[in-house]
Amino acid sequence: MSQHLVTAALIFVASLAHVTHAAETPAAISLWENGAPGSEARAGEAEKVDRGEGRCNVSNVHNPSITPFLPMPENATGTAIIIAPGGGHRVLCLGHEGDALAEWFAEQGIAAFVLRYRLAREEGSTYSVDEHAMADTRRALRTVRSHAAAWKIDPERIGILGFSAGGELAALAAMDAGDGGSNPADTIDQVSARPNFQVLIYPGSSHRFTVEAGMPPAFIALGQNDRDDISRGMAELYLRYKAAGVPCELHIYSNAGHGFGYRPGTTTAAGDWPIRLVEWLRDSALLPAGAAHQANRAGRSSQ
């Protein structure tokens, strides 16, 4: 058995052990064994974590990673979602845009992976969105797809979900999967980084988004009271997807602004967007039919 397969099997077993204990956070998996390109010398630096009531903001990310939240085997649907938290490329808002949502997805049978990517606008940062944050995003997609068999995932049902700044990364990944293949010795680098679907939750930088036929189907959710570049930008993006024949579902919540994220126990329409997403995944044949009913039950019981 190759070293890559052994590593994948160990990661899978270890991840399952964590997922069965909801109070624990699974261990993060580095996206590059020897450090991310351009950050090798800083890979050992500790991340900075700012915790408070309902808040978990992470910065100083030099060793990009994914944290797996895997469903119990008997509930697994084969669908997977990589979550890119927002934070203006200055921090990663893992509280309401990361781990809690990943745990909820796992309860619905969806494998979720929270991405810690390098921050281009953190004070003193030498990183850029296009060169570093996007390299981390595409590497996350390749990593999950390369471990699909070990994690019981269908490689044709792997999506990318992003909030705000993370939504920019998700949209850019759907626009351009990157060339790949830059390191023939790296088997992960040879795997496709194209997401099978994209989920854009109040994404930033919509002026950068391009549209063409054949792009991955999209689910978009935002608040009407968000900034014009987001509220108007997403309405216009939906029309461009429609014109290009790209399947797209758009939810604009009239009583919401920016940053509603996911908060367990919500009683707002905007707070129930993950249930709408699961319904869309089912309707789009990206999720087995029973999963949407599970999500509805989970949503009602949390209120």
Contacts in CASP RR format, 6 or more apart in sequence:
PFRMAT RR
TARGET T0000
AUTHOR 0000-0000-0000
METHOD contacts of the structure
MODEL  1
MSQHLVTAALIFVASLAHVTHAAETPAAISLWENGAPGSEARAGEAEKVD
RGEGRCNVSNVHNPSITPFLPMPENATGTAIIIAPGGGHRVLCLGHEGDA
LAEWFAEQGIAAFVLRYRLAREEGSTYSVDEHAMADTRRALRTVRSHAAA
WKIDPERIGILGFSAGGELAALAAMDAGDGGSNPADTIDQVSARPNFQVL
IYPGSSHRFTVEAGMPPAFIALGQNDRDDISRGMAELYLRYKAAGVPCEL
HIYSNAGHGFGYRPGTTTAAGDWPIRLVEWLRDSALLPAGAAHQANRAGR
SSQ
4 146 0 8 1.000
4 187 0 8 1.000
4 188 0 8 1.000
5 150 0 8 1.000
8 146 0 8 1.000
8 147 0 8 1.000
8 149 0 8 1.000
8 150 0 8 1.000
8 151 0 8 1.000
9 150 0 8 1.000
11 29 0 8 1.000
11 68 0 8 1.000
11 147 0 8 1.000
11 150 0 8 1.000
12 70 0 8 1.000
12 147 0 8 1.000
12 150 0 8 1.000
12 151 0 8 1.000
14 27 0 8 1.000
15 26 0 8 1.000
15 27 0 8 1.000
15 68 0 8 1.000
15 70 0 8 1.000
15 151 0 8 1.000
16 70 0 8 1.000
16 73 0 8 1.000
18 24 0 8 1.000
18 25 0 8 1.000
18 26 0 8 1.000
18 27 0 8 1.000
19 26 0 8 1.000
19 68 0 8 1.000
19 69 0 8 1.000
19 70 0 8 1.000
19 71 0 8 1.000
19 72 0 8 1.000
19 106 0 8 1.000
20 72 0 8 1.000
22 103 0 8 1.000
25 67 0 8 1.000
25 99 0 8 1.000
26 67 0 8 1.000
26 68 0 8 1.000
26 69 0 8 1.000
26 70 0 8 1.000
27 67 0 8 1.000
28 65 0 8 1.000
28 66 0 8 1.000
28 67 0 8 1.000
28 116 0 8 1.000
29 65 0 8 1.000
29 66 0 8 1.000
29 67 0 8 1.000
29 68 0 8 1.000
29 143 0 8 1.000
30 43 0 8 1.000
30 63 0 8 1.000
30 64 0 8 1.000
30 65 0 8 1.000
31 64 0 8 1.000
31 65 0 8 1.000
31 66 0 8 1.000
31 136 0 8 1.000
31 139 0 8 1.000
31 140 0 8 1.000
31 143 0 8 1.000
32 64 0 8 1.000
32 139 0 8 1.000
34 40 0 8 1.000
34 43 0 8 1.000
35 43 0 8 1.000
35 63 0 8 1.000
36 43 0 8 1.000
36 62 0 8 1.000
36 63 0 8 1.000
36 64 0 8 1.000
36 118 0 8 1.000
36 132 0 8 1.000
36 135 0 8 1.000
36 136 0 8 1.000
36 139 0 8 1.000
37 135 0 8 1.000
38 132 0 8 1.000
39 62 0 8 1.000
39 63 0 8 1.000
39 64 0 8 1.000
39 118 0 8 1.000
39 132 0 8 1.000
42 62 0 8 1.000
42 63 0 8 1.000
43 62 0 8 1.000
43 63 0 8 1.000
44 62 0 8 1.000
44 63 0 8 1.000
45 60 0 8 1.000
45 62 0 8 1.000
45 63 0 8 1.000
46 60 0 8 1.000
47 58 0 8 1.000
47 59 0 8 1.000
47 60 0 8 1.000
47 61 0 8 1.000
47 116 0 8 1.000
48 58 0 8 1.000
48 59 0 8 1.000
48 60 0 8 1.000
49 56 0 8 1.000
49 57 0 8 1.000
49 58 0 8 1.000
50 56 0 8 1.000
50 57 0 8 1.000
50 58 0 8 1.000
50 59 0 8 1.000
50 91 0 8 1.000
51 57 0 8 1.000
54 95 0 8 1.000
54 96 0 8 1.000
55 93 0 8 1.000
55 95 0 8 1.000
56 93 0 8 1.000
56 94 0 8 1.000
56 95 0 8 1.000
56 99 0 8 1.000
57 87 0 8 1.000
57 91 0 8 1.000
57 92 0 8 1.000
57 93 0 8 1.000
57 94 0 8 1.000
57 95 0 8 1.000
58 91 0 8 1.000
58 92 0 8 1.000
58 94 0 8 1.000
58 116 0 8 1.000
59 90 0 8 1.000
59 91 0 8 1.000
59 92 0 8 1.000
59 119 0 8 1.000
59 122 0 8 1.000
60 122 0 8 1.000
61 92 0 8 1.000
61 116 0 8 1.000
61 117 0 8 1.000
61 118 0 8 1.000
61 119 0 8 1.000
62 118 0 8 1.000
64 115 0 8 1.000
64 116 0 8 1.000
64 117 0 8 1.000
64 118 0 8 1.000
64 136 0 8 1.000
64 139 0 8 1.000
64 140 0 8 1.000
65 115 0 8 1.000
65 116 0 8 1.000
66 82 0 8 1.000
66 113 0 8 1.000
66 114 0 8 1.000
66 115 0 8 1.000
66 116 0 8 1.000
66 140 0 8 1.000
66 143 0 8 1.000
66 144 0 8 1.000
67 99 0 8 1.000
67 102 0 8 1.000
67 113 0 8 1.000
67 114 0 8 1.000
67 116 0 8 1.000
68 111 0 8 1.000
68 112 0 8 1.000
68 113 0 8 1.000
68 151 0 8 1.000
69 99 0 8 1.000
69 102 0 8 1.000
69 103 0 8 1.000
69 105 0 8 1.000
69 106 0 8 1.000
69 111 0 8 1.000
69 112 0 8 1.000
69 113 0 8 1.000
69 114 0 8 1.000
70 76 0 8 1.000
70 106 0 8 1.000
70 111 0 8 1.000
70 151 0 8 1.000
70 152 0 8 1.000
71 77 0 8 1.000
71 106 0 8 1.000
71 107 0 8 1.000
71 108 0 8 1.000
71 109 0 8 1.000
71 110 0 8 1.000
71 111 0 8 1.000
72 109 0 8 1.000
73 152 0 8 1.000
75 107 0 8 1.000
75 108 0 8 1.000
75 109 0 8 1.000
76 109 0 8 1.000
76 111 0 8 1.000
76 152 0 8 1.000
77 108 0 8 1.000
77 109 0 8 1.000
77 110 0 8 1.000
77 287 0 8 1.000
77 288 0 8 1.000
77 291 0 8 1.000
78 109 0 8 1.000
78 110 0 8 1.000
78 111 0 8 1.000
78 152 0 8 1.000
78 153 0 8 1.000
78 154 0 8 1.000
78 157 0 8 1.000
79 109 0 8 1.000
79 110 0 8 1.000
79 111 0 8 1.000
79 153 0 8 1.000
79 154 0 8 1.000
79 157 0 8 1.000
79 158 0 8 1.000
79 281 0 8 1.000
79 286 0 8 1.000
79 287 0 8 1.000
79 291 0 8 1.000
80 110 0 8 1.000
80 111 0 8 1.000
80 112 0 8 1.000
80 113 0 8 1.000
80 144 0 8 1.000
80 148 0 8 1.000
80 151 0 8 1.000
80 153 0 8 1.000
80 154 0 8 1.000
80 157 0 8 1.000
80 158 0 8 1.000
80 159 0 8 1.000
81 105 0 8 1.000
81 110 0 8 1.000
81 111 0 8 1.000
81 112 0 8 1.000
81 113 0 8 1.000
81 158 0 8 1.000
81 159 0 8 1.000
81 160 0 8 1.000
81 161 0 8 1.000
81 199 0 8 1.000
82 112 0 8 1.000
82 113 0 8 1.000
82 115 0 8 1.000
82 137 0 8 1.000
82 140 0 8 1.000
82 141 0 8 1.000
82 144 0 8 1.000
82 158 0 8 1.000
82 159 0 8 1.000
82 160 0 8 1.000
82 161 0 8 1.000
82 195 0 8 1.000
83 97 0 8 1.000
83 98 0 8 1.000
83 101 0 8 1.000
83 102 0 8 1.000
83 112 0 8 1.000
83 113 0 8 1.000
83 114 0 8 1.000
83 115 0 8 1.000
83 161 0 8 1.000
83 162 0 8 1.000
83 163 0 8 1.000
84 115 0 8 1.000
84 117 0 8 1.000
84 137 0 8 1.000
84 160 0 8 1.000
84 161 0 8 1.000
84 162 0 8 1.000
84 163 0 8 1.000
84 165 0 8 1.000
84 166 0 8 1.000
84 167 0 8 1.000
84 169 0 8 1.000
84 170 0 8 1.000
85 92 0 8 1.000
85 93 0 8 1.000
85 94 0 8 1.000
85 95 0 8 1.000
85 97 0 8 1.000
85 98 0 8 1.000
85 114 0 8 1.000
85 115 0 8 1.000
85 162 0 8 1.000
85 163 0 8 1.000
85 166 0 8 1.000
86 92 0 8 1.000
86 93 0 8 1.000
86 97 0 8 1.000
86 162 0 8 1.000
86 163 0 8 1.000
86 164 0 8 1.000
86 165 0 8 1.000
86 166 0 8 1.000
86 167 0 8 1.000
87 93 0 8 1.000
87 97 0 8 1.000
87 163 0 8 1.000
87 164 0 8 1.000
87 165 0 8 1.000
87 166 0 8 1.000
88 121 0 8 1.000
88 164 0 8 1.000
88 165 0 8 1.000
89 119 0 8 1.000
89 120 0 8 1.000
89 121 0 8 1.000
89 122 0 8 1.000
89 129 0 8 1.000
89 133 0 8 1.000
89 165 0 8 1.000
90 119 0 8 1.000
90 121 0 8 1.000
90 122 0 8 1.000
90 123 0 8 1.000
91 119 0 8 1.000
91 122 0 8 1.000
92 116 0 8 1.000
92 117 0 8 1.000
92 119 0 8 1.000
93 163 0 8 1.000
94 114 0 8 1.000
96 259 0 8 1.000
96 260 0 8 1.000
96 261 0 8 1.000
96 262 0 8 1.000
96 263 0 8 1.000
97 162 0 8 1.000
97 163 0 8 1.000
97 164 0 8 1.000
97 201 0 8 1.000
97 259 0 8 1.000
97 261 0 8 1.000
97 262 0 8 1.000
98 114 0 8 1.000
98 262 0 8 1.000
99 114 0 8 1.000
100 262 0 8 1.000
100 263 0 8 1.000
100 264 0 8 1.000
101 112 0 8 1.000
101 261 0 8 1.000
101 262 0 8 1.000
101 274 0 8 1.000
102 112 0 8 1.000
102 113 0 8 1.000
102 114 0 8 1.000
103 112 0 8 1.000
104 262 0 8 1.000
104 264 0 8 1.000
104 274 0 8 1.000
104 298 0 8 1.000
105 111 0 8 1.000
105 112 0 8 1.000
105 274 0 8 1.000
106 112 0 8 1.000
107 298 0 8 1.000
108 278 0 8 1.000
108 291 0 8 1.000
108 294 0 8 1.000
108 295 0 8 1.000
108 298 0 8 1.000
109 291 0 8 1.000
109 294 0 8 1.000
110 278 0 8 1.000
110 287 0 8 1.000
110 291 0 8 1.000
111 144 0 8 1.000
111 151 0 8 1.000
111 152 0 8 1.000
111 153 0 8 1.000
113 140 0 8 1.000
113 144 0 8 1.000
115 136 0 8 1.000
115 137 0 8 1.000
115 140 0 8 1.000
117 132 0 8 1.000
117 133 0 8 1.000
117 136 0 8 1.000
117 137 0 8 1.000
117 140 0 8 1.000
117 166 0 8 1.000
117 169 0 8 1.000
118 125 0 8 1.000
118 127 0 8 1.000
118 132 0 8 1.000
118 133 0 8 1.000
118 136 0 8 1.000
119 125 0 8 1.000
119 127 0 8 1.000
119 133 0 8 1.000
120 127 0 8 1.000
120 128 0 8 1.000
120 129 0 8 1.000
120 132 0 8 1.000
120 133 0 8 1.000
127 133 0 8 1.000
129 168 0 8 1.000
129 169 0 8 1.000
130 172 0 8 1.000
133 169 0 8 1.000
134 169 0 8 1.000
134 172 0 8 1.000
134 173 0 8 1.000
137 160 0 8 1.000
137 169 0 8 1.000
137 170 0 8 1.000
137 172 0 8 1.000
137 173 0 8 1.000
138 173 0 8 1.000
138 177 0 8 1.000
138 178 0 8 1.000
138 180 0 8 1.000
138 193 0 8 1.000
139 188 0 8 1.000
139 193 0 8 1.000
141 158 0 8 1.000
141 159 0 8 1.000
141 160 0 8 1.000
141 173 0 8 1.000
141 177 0 8 1.000
141 192 0 8 1.000
141 193 0 8 1.000
141 194 0 8 1.000
141 195 0 8 1.000
142 188 0 8 1.000
142 189 0 8 1.000
142 191 0 8 1.000
142 192 0 8 1.000
142 193 0 8 1.000
143 188 0 8 1.000
144 151 0 8 1.000
144 153 0 8 1.000
144 158 0 8 1.000
145 153 0 8 1.000
145 155 0 8 1.000
145 158 0 8 1.000
145 191 0 8 1.000
145 192 0 8 1.000
145 193 0 8 1.000
146 187 0 8 1.000
146 188 0 8 1.000
146 191 0 8 1.000
147 153 0 8 1.000
148 154 0 8 1.000
148 155 0 8 1.000
148 158 0 8 1.000
156 196 0 8 1.000
157 196 0 8 1.000
157 197 0 8 1.000
157 286 0 8 1.000
157 287 0 8 1.000
158 195 0 8 1.000
158 196 0 8 1.000
159 195 0 8 1.000
159 196 0 8 1.000
159 197 0 8 1.000
159 198 0 8 1.000
159 199 0 8 1.000
159 216 0 8 1.000
160 169 0 8 1.000
160 170 0 8 1.000
160 173 0 8 1.000
160 174 0 8 1.000
160 195 0 8 1.000
160 197 0 8 1.000
160 198 0 8 1.000
160 199 0 8 1.000
161 167 0 8 1.000
161 170 0 8 1.000
161 198 0 8 1.000
161 199 0 8 1.000
161 201 0 8 1.000
162 169 0 8 1.000
162 170 0 8 1.000
162 199 0 8 1.000
162 200 0 8 1.000
162 201 0 8 1.000
162 203 0 8 1.000
163 201 0 8 1.000
163 202 0 8 1.000
163 203 0 8 1.000
163 259 0 8 1.000
163 261 0 8 1.000
164 201 0 8 1.000
164 202 0 8 1.000
164 203 0 8 1.000
164 204 0 8 1.000
164 258 0 8 1.000
164 259 0 8 1.000
165 204 0 8 1.000
165 205 0 8 1.000
166 203 0 8 1.000
167 200 0 8 1.000
167 201 0 8 1.000
167 202 0 8 1.000
167 203 0 8 1.000
167 204 0 8 1.000
168 203 0 8 1.000
168 204 0 8 1.000
168 205 0 8 1.000
168 208 0 8 1.000
170 195 0 8 1.000
170 198 0 8 1.000
170 199 0 8 1.000
170 200 0 8 1.000
170 203 0 8 1.000
171 198 0 8 1.000
171 200 0 8 1.000
171 203 0 8 1.000
171 206 0 8 1.000
171 208 0 8 1.000
171 209 0 8 1.000
172 208 0 8 1.000
172 209 0 8 1.000
173 193 0 8 1.000
173 195 0 8 1.000
173 198 0 8 1.000
174 194 0 8 1.000
174 195 0 8 1.000
174 198 0 8 1.000
174 215 0 8 1.000
174 216 0 8 1.000
174 218 0 8 1.000
175 209 0 8 1.000
175 210 0 8 1.000
175 215 0 8 1.000
177 192 0 8 1.000
177 193 0 8 1.000
177 194 0 8 1.000
177 195 0 8 1.000
178 193 0 8 1.000
180 189 0 8 1.000
180 190 0 8 1.000
180 193 0 8 1.000
181 189 0 8 1.000
181 190 0 8 1.000
182 189 0 8 1.000
183 189 0 8 1.000
184 190 0 8 1.000
194 216 0 8 1.000
195 216 0 8 1.000
196 216 0 8 1.000
196 286 0 8 1.000
197 216 0 8 1.000
197 217 0 8 1.000
197 218 0 8 1.000
197 219 0 8 1.000
197 281 0 8 1.000
197 284 0 8 1.000
197 286 0 8 1.000
198 215 0 8 1.000
198 216 0 8 1.000
198 217 0 8 1.000
198 218 0 8 1.000
198 219 0 8 1.000
199 218 0 8 1.000
199 219 0 8 1.000
199 220 0 8 1.000
199 277 0 8 1.000
200 218 0 8 1.000
200 219 0 8 1.000
200 220 0 8 1.000
200 221 0 8 1.000
200 234 0 8 1.000
201 220 0 8 1.000
201 221 0 8 1.000
201 222 0 8 1.000
201 261 0 8 1.000
201 273 0 8 1.000
202 221 0 8 1.000
202 222 0 8 1.000
202 223 0 8 1.000
202 226 0 8 1.000
202 230 0 8 1.000
202 234 0 8 1.000
202 257 0 8 1.000
202 258 0 8 1.000
202 259 0 8 1.000
202 260 0 8 1.000
203 220 0 8 1.000
203 230 0 8 1.000
203 234 0 8 1.000
204 229 0 8 1.000
204 230 0 8 1.000
206 229 0 8 1.000
206 230 0 8 1.000
206 233 0 8 1.000
206 234 0 8 1.000
206 236 0 8 1.000
206 237 0 8 1.000
207 229 0 8 1.000
209 237 0 8 1.000
211 237 0 8 1.000
211 240 0 8 1.000
211 241 0 8 1.000
211 243 0 8 1.000
211 244 0 8 1.000
211 246 0 8 1.000
212 244 0 8 1.000
213 244 0 8 1.000
213 245 0 8 1.000
213 246 0 8 1.000
214 244 0 8 1.000
214 245 0 8 1.000
214 246 0 8 1.000
215 241 0 8 1.000
215 244 0 8 1.000
215 246 0 8 1.000
216 246 0 8 1.000
217 246 0 8 1.000
217 247 0 8 1.000
217 248 0 8 1.000
217 284 0 8 1.000
217 286 0 8 1.000
218 241 0 8 1.000
218 246 0 8 1.000
218 247 0 8 1.000
218 248 0 8 1.000
218 249 0 8 1.000
219 248 0 8 1.000
219 249 0 8 1.000
219 276 0 8 1.000
219 277 0 8 1.000
219 280 0 8 1.000
219 281 0 8 1.000
220 234 0 8 1.000
220 237 0 8 1.000
220 238 0 8 1.000
220 248 0 8 1.000
220 249 0 8 1.000
220 250 0 8 1.000
220 251 0 8 1.000
221 250 0 8 1.000
221 251 0 8 1.000
221 252 0 8 1.000
221 253 0 8 1.000
221 270 0 8 1.000
221 273 0 8 1.000
221 276 0 8 1.000
221 277 0 8 1.000
222 230 0 8 1.000
222 231 0 8 1.000
222 234 0 8 1.000
222 251 0 8 1.000
222 252 0 8 1.000
222 253 0 8 1.000
222 256 0 8 1.000
222 257 0 8 1.000
223 231 0 8 1.000
223 252 0 8 1.000
223 253 0 8 1.000
223 254 0 8 1.000
223 256 0 8 1.000
223 257 0 8 1.000
223 258 0 8 1.000
223 260 0 8 1.000
223 270 0 8 1.000
224 231 0 8 1.000
224 252 0 8 1.000
224 253 0 8 1.000
224 254 0 8 1.000
224 255 0 8 1.000
224 256 0 8 1.000
224 257 0 8 1.000
225 231 0 8 1.000
225 255 0 8 1.000
225 256 0 8 1.000
225 257 0 8 1.000
225 258 0 8 1.000
226 256 0 8 1.000
226 257 0 8 1.000
226 258 0 8 1.000
227 258 0 8 1.000
230 258 0 8 1.000
231 252 0 8 1.000
234 250 0 8 1.000
234 252 0 8 1.000
235 250 0 8 1.000
235 252 0 8 1.000
238 248 0 8 1.000
238 250 0 8 1.000
241 247 0 8 1.000
241 248 0 8 1.000
242 248 0 8 1.000
247 284 0 8 1.000
249 276 0 8 1.000
249 280 0 8 1.000
251 273 0 8 1.000
251 276 0 8 1.000
253 260 0 8 1.000
253 268 0 8 1.000
253 269 0 8 1.000
253 270 0 8 1.000
253 273 0 8 1.000
255 268 0 8 1.000
255 269 0 8 1.000
255 270 0 8 1.000
256 268 0 8 1.000
256 269 0 8 1.000
256 270 0 8 1.000
256 271 0 8 1.000
257 270 0 8 1.000
260 268 0 8 1.000
260 270 0 8 1.000
260 271 0 8 1.000
260 273 0 8 1.000
261 271 0 8 1.000
262 271 0 8 1.000
262 273 0 8 1.000
262 274 0 8 1.000
263 271 0 8 1.000
264 302 0 8 1.000
265 299 0 8 1.000
265 302 0 8 1.000
265 303 0 8 1.000
266 272 0 8 1.000
266 302 0 8 1.000
266 303 0 8 1.000
267 303 0 8 1.000
272 299 0 8 1.000
274 295 0 8 1.000
275 295 0 8 1.000
275 296 0 8 1.000
275 298 0 8 1.000
275 299 0 8 1.000
278 287 0 8 1.000
278 291 0 8 1.000
278 292 0 8 1.000
278 294 0 8 1.000
278 295 0 8 1.000
279 292 0 8 1.000
279 295 0 8 1.000
279 296 0 8 1.000
281 287 0 8 1.000
281 291 0 8 1.000
281 292 0 8 1.000
282 288 0 8 1.000
282 289 0 8 1.000
282 290 0 8 1.000
282 291 0 8 1.000
282 292 0 8 1.000
END
